[in-house]
């Protein structure tokens, strides 16, 4: 009995005694050409198919809807996690730190902020207010008050507060 590896290779029929004989009866999808060069040099080449790529009419494609749903959900959660990191800053991996408060997308938070801005503006309009809590003001508002009084506006928040408290009416 002669082994198939000892048979001479037929150059005119390469599929006769080679492993590629299993691929010989598969349908051909034609040639691909790289007529469009990539926009980034050294990147992936773009291939355009020169024939119809629709599957044969008798081919049935079965998809598992559960797997598609699971994949979609995992991709959305990964995408959502990256969006949360962008909004909240760097998220801790172990969860031992406190969570940052989420931003409110509706108008309620904006209205609350606008009301507090108006009250701060009223406070700033007064040159001096006795027993005022300067810690609740921003550095910008503290500097505005110092500028109205005629004091230097440079320094840290604590220094600005100390100047305002020392200069009472």
Beta strands, then each sheet from edge to edge (+ up, - down):
strand 1: 32-36
strand 2: 46-49
sheet 1: 1+ 2-
end
